[in-house]
Amino acid sequence: MWTLWELRLEEPLVNLRVLATKRMSLNLIAVSVLALGPIGAVQIVTPMVLQAPTSLPSASGCPRPLRASSAASVPLWGSQLLR
């Protein structure tokens, strides 16, 4: 509803017509990919590391039972893997 209102005004608060240009659309897509890329990488790599067996020579698996399911505690496991 707000979008339709802004498109009808001669001097809108936010000029939504700028978003329809090819240059701006490509810029928004590139920024979205760059901003969301690291989040996706963490969601893919973290389960792989945690599910890897601890008996491997690289010992990349989590050596102790998972105590917290919080994503904030993931960096702490790195220090325990080096023990």
FENRAQUI-V868682 format. One record per helix or strand of 2 or more residues. SS is the DSSP state (H for helix, E for strand). FROM is the first residue (numbers start at 1). TO is the last residue. If there is no record, write none. Layout:
BEGIN
ss=[SS SS]
from=[FROM FROM]
to=[TO TO]
END
This chain:
BEGIN
ss=[H H H H]
from=[2 16 22 71]
to=[8 20 51 81]
END
